[in-house]
Amino acid sequence: MTKDAEKLLENALALEEAERALIAASLIDSLDPGFEAYSGESWEKEVLSRLQQIDSGNTHMVSWTEARKQILKES
């Protein structure tokens, strides 16, 4: 992630929840119409699968803080 994108994300995360939701929806809407990986039925199936993994104890959970550190480290 570029420094500009990191700053933009930091500013966006400081907004109130409703504003963040509107921005998130706008960003998703801006993606290529053929991009369906995180919308509709595919997303619902993914969420249910992940919930089952959590409920069964077959997954290792980390905090958002730790996950973000790992993501930024890999960028």
C-alpha positions as CSV (number, residue, x, y, z in Angstrom):
1,M,0.0,0.0,0.0
2,T,1.4,3.4,-0.9
3,K,1.9,6.1,1.7
4,D,-1.0,8.1,0.1
5,A,-3.3,5.1,0.4
6,E,-2.2,4.5,4.0
7,K,-2.9,8.1,4.9
8,L,-6.3,7.9,3.2
9,L,-7.1,4.7,5.1
10,E,-6.1,6.3,8.4
11,N,-8.3,9.3,7.7
12,A,-11.2,7.1,6.6
13,L,-11.0,4.9,9.7
14,A,-11.3,8.0,11.9
15,L,-14.7,8.8,10.4
16,E,-18.0,7.8,12.0
17,E,-19.3,4.3,11.2
18,A,-22.1,5.5,8.9
19,E,-19.6,7.6,6.8
20,R,-17.2,4.6,6.6
21,A,-20.0,2.4,5.4
22,L,-20.9,4.8,2.7
23,I,-17.3,5.0,1.6
24,A,-16.9,1.3,1.6
25,A,-20.0,0.8,-0.5
26,S,-18.8,3.4,-3.0
27,L,-15.5,1.7,-3.3
28,I,-17.1,-1.7,-3.9
29,D,-19.4,-0.1,-6.4
30,S,-16.4,1.3,-8.2
31,L,-14.9,-2.1,-8.9
32,D,-15.1,-3.8,-12.3
33,P,-18.7,-5.1,-12.8
34,G,-17.2,-8.5,-13.4
35,F,-15.6,-8.6,-10.0
36,E,-17.9,-10.7,-7.9
37,A,-15.5,-12.2,-5.4
38,Y,-16.8,-10.2,-2.4
39,S,-20.4,-9.6,-3.3
40,G,-23.7,-11.3,-3.3
41,E,-24.0,-15.1,-3.0
42,S,-20.3,-15.7,-3.2
43,W,-19.7,-13.5,-0.2
44,E,-22.5,-15.1,1.8
45,K,-21.0,-18.6,1.2
46,E,-17.6,-17.3,2.3
47,V,-19.0,-15.8,5.5
48,L,-20.9,-19.0,6.4
49,S,-17.8,-21.1,5.7
50,R,-15.6,-18.9,7.9
51,L,-18.2,-18.9,10.7
52,Q,-18.3,-22.7,10.6
53,Q,-14.4,-22.8,10.8
54,I,-14.6,-20.5,13.9
55,D,-17.4,-22.5,15.5
56,S,-15.5,-25.8,15.0
57,G,-12.3,-24.4,16.4
58,N,-10.4,-25.3,13.2
59,T,-9.0,-21.8,12.6
60,H,-6.4,-19.6,14.2
61,M,-7.8,-16.1,15.0
62,V,-5.7,-13.0,15.3
63,S,-6.7,-9.4,16.2
64,W,-7.2,-6.8,13.5
65,T,-4.1,-5.0,14.9
66,E,-2.0,-8.1,14.3
67,A,-3.6,-8.9,10.9
68,R,-2.9,-5.4,9.7
69,K,0.7,-5.6,10.9
70,Q,1.1,-8.8,8.9
71,I,-0.6,-7.3,5.8
72,L,1.6,-4.2,5.8
73,K,4.7,-6.2,6.4
74,E,4.0,-8.3,3.3
75,S,3.3,-5.2,1.1
